[in-house]
Every structure is written in structure tokens, then in C-alpha cells.
Amino acid sequence: MIGWASAHGGTVMTKLHSTIAQLGKFRALSLQPPPPSDRGRLSNMEDFGSNSGALRARYYIPKGLGGSDRSQHAPLVVVLHGCTQNAHAYDHGSGWSQLADELGFALLFPEQRHANNPNRCFNWFAPGDSARDAGEPLSIRQMIAAMVGAHPIDEARIYVTGLSAGGAMTSIMLATYPELFAGGAIIAGLPYGAAASVPEAFARMRGEGYPDDEVLGALIRSASDHAGPWPTISVWQGDADRTVHASNAERIIAQWQAVHEKDDWELETRIVDGARQRLWRDRDGRVAIEAYEVTGMGHGTPLAVSGPEACGVASPYMLDAGISSTRHIAAFWGLAEEARAIPVEVQTSEQNDPIARVRDPIQFPLPNSATQSRQASGRVNVGAIIEQALRRAGIMR
């Protein structure tokens, strides 16, 4: 064991440094005041089934939505907020209900409770909340069923999107209920099956420890008995994100490419509102996957808060990046007109490879208490240190 620690201690300590630092960030977030609770434009859904995940449900129906004729039924967009946010704050920041008024679709906002997660994150890393017909995914599925039963919703046009932990839960919903969704959009999120514990979650957020892409694809195929067709996928990521490493976007893309089992993907690259957009078409020529990389953007939902395409309001994790992800996602799903784009030459060299270009995982100093623990024992008690940090962060009881 002493020899192993000498040979591998640097790697273990580096990962532990990052995990403890991220736990400290979450501890700081948990001490912040909660986001505004003004219900604004959203209504409460009181009864939607067993609610095994103990979530809240908010929704928005524009005036005059749909009609009695099924051909007039409207799309439904499910929106999942990020950590420290709530449904009302995310709607206010992203502008989804503003766009719903313009385009005529319904909105559903599942909302995490503080009692379930101290930072109000969806529990995408918990096995009981990442499987079909269990926990939080089942609660969200029941909310959707209640919306379809109560409002003129087109069941062939149901979509889901989310930021960060909400993006990771979006991956779970698309994997576990692929027959339910026509499309999904994952913003600064993670692939399905990325983690089964909090320490694994932090490692994946750093872009570490992923299996092969084929294994990631197999995880989706084993999450339900669905055999296709598959939802279209939109992936959004800032290349300066220091919370969810930018390589996670590449893992999401690779996971869904593996699901389609297509070896000859043709890549089309364009510039849209200053961001790089990549498109991959399936065997039928449909754009199955798109990805946006926003240069210089950190962790959050990209917005355009001024100009003719303005939508939403800048706030923590709602970032004025000069491009409205809300509008572009709606266009990708066919709910709005597609934006003009500038085609660019496709780059294939390693220098321009998206995985090679993402930043290295951030390294952090080890707290003195952990250093003392290592020196006293002669080796690193990783489990004890992480458990102590989890308790201090309020993530583990």
C-alpha cells in the first residue's frame, strides 16, 4: 500500500483537491439566500400522481392555446432549472414563457425542493433518481401526463431542456423515456449514466473517468425497451465553463451518435450569432444532433438580452452571451424560424478537435486538515475526507 501511494498518490490527491474545492463551492451556494419566489407567470400543479421524487410542478399556458381540434393542439416544452435556482427564476431568466406567448406552446417547469437537495439540484447522480419509472424521472413523467390530460397538448411534440443539473436530468429523461420526447436540449449538462454517487458526479463534472463512447451509447439503449426513432438532441456548452468541463458536451454527442449506430457521420459546421454550431445528420438526412460552443462563456444558459432577438434577463447562471439559446432551441425543434448561419470550413486536425481544445481540469490546493490527515496516516483516506466534506456541504447527512 505504501508503494502504491507513492506511485499513484499524485493522481489521487489531484482528484481529491478538485472534489473538495467543488464541494466548497456548493457549500457556499447552499448558504446563499434562495432565488426569488415570486410566482410571476407560472401556475401551480397540485395533483399529478404518486410523485415518487417529491418534486413541485409549475406550468404556463398562453391565452388561447390550441383548440378542440387535435390538429390545433400545441407543443409542450419541459424546462428543468439548475442548482440554486427555481422554476420562476429560470423562466424569468431564460424567457421561455415570453417565447411561449410569441409562438403558442405550453410550458412545464418541474421544480426541486430544498428538502430533497440542499442546493436545489435535481439528483441526477442518485441511482434511485436516474431510472425509468422511479424517483424524480417518474414524477416528471407524471407531470407531463397531467399536462396532456388537462390541456390541448400535441403528444407528438413534447420537448425537454435543462441547465447543469437540469441538463443532466434532461439526459436522464431522454434516455429513460425516449418514446415520449420529440427532442431535447442539454445546456452545460452531462450524459446519461455519468455517475452513481456524489464523488463520481464531481469527477464527471471535471470530465474524468468516463467509459468508452460505445458503452455510453449502450447505457441509453438499456434504459428502456425503445428501439427508435430517437429524439433529436441539441447540446450547448461554454468553452470557459469551470463548473462542468467542456469535454462533457463531447461525451453527450458521442453517446447519442453511438445510439444511432451510424459510422459515417458527416459534420457540417456553421457560425450562428458568433457561436460555433455543428450538425450531424442521421441516415434519413434529418439533423439528429446539433451542438453549440459559445466562446468565452462560463457556466450558465446563454442569452441575448438586447436587440431584436432579445429573450430573457441576465442573472446568476443566466449569461448574456449575445446568442439566445431559448430561441435557437425552439427553432431546432421547429417551433420558430431557423436563424441565419454562416457556413465555415470543417476542420479535422487535432489542433481544431473539440476534445483536444477544451481546457484542462482545474487544480485546487488541498486544505490543511486533509494534508494533516495524510501525513498522520502515511496514506490518503479518500473516503473519509470526501464523506466529511459532503457533510459540511450539506449534501450528505
Secondary structure, DSSP 8 states (H G I E B T S, - for coil): -HHHHHHHHHHHHHHHHHHHHHHHHHHHHHTS-------TT-EE----S--TT--EEEEE--TT---SSGGG-EEEEEEE--TT--HHHHHHHH-HHHHHHHHT-EEEEEE--TTT-TT----TTSGGGSSTTSHHHHHHHHHHHHHHHHS-EEEEEEEEEEETHHHHHHHHHHHH-TTT-SEEEEES---TT--SSHHHHHHHHTT-S---HHHHHHHHHTSSS--S---EEEEEEETT-SSS-THHHHHHHHHHHHHHT-S---EEEEEETTEEEEEEE-TTS-EEEEEEEETT--SSEEEB-SSTT-BS--BTTEEE-SS-HHHHHHHHTTSS-----EE-----SGGG-HHHHS---------HHHHHHHHHHSS--HHHHHHHHHHHHTS--
